[in-house]
Amino acid sequence: MNQSEVLHIIESNNLVEKTVTLYRNSFLKTAGSIDTNIYWVEEGSLRIFVLDKSEERIIRFGYKDNLIVSLDSFITESPSDFYIQALKKTKVKVISKKTFIDFMNANPDFRKIWIKILEDLILQQIEREKDLLVSSAKERYERVLKRSPRLFQEIPKKHIANYLRMIPETLSRLKKS
């Protein structure tokens, strides 16, 4: 089951409770807060990051038709160190944990959807860890370009460079070569 099928199930079963509009640079979630919602990005783009001392470390992006979540807070219902910030005007559809879990528990087939979502998140995290372990900036760039070519149309270059752990000038050089 791919993400568009999951989104169709969410929509056709009326799981969306509300839509929130965020303006550029506004926060959907800040560090130290609990957030157990699942967000479906209807339009716009977001970044998920943590602060390392005073430096932002981007760990994930969300854009049209992506599901995003502060997974640690969602699972534990505890505060998280993650920030979720709009990079431009963004609309997200909100699904609460209770609504989602009740839906999953209503039918064993729906639980398979939840397992698939978790599997996809785990695989994405593994790919991200590989990206961080690859020593060459060129290799990191090529891996992300192959895996997520749409990222380069949706997200500003300075944020992609941060995500790839390089300076924007290095990213520009790699894109030209």
Helices and strands as residue ranges (DSSP letters): H 3-12, E 18-22, E 27-29, E 38-43, E 45-52, E 55-63, E 67-69, H 71-76, E 83-86, E 90-95, H 97-105, H 108-133, H 137-147, H 151-154, H 157-163, H 168-176
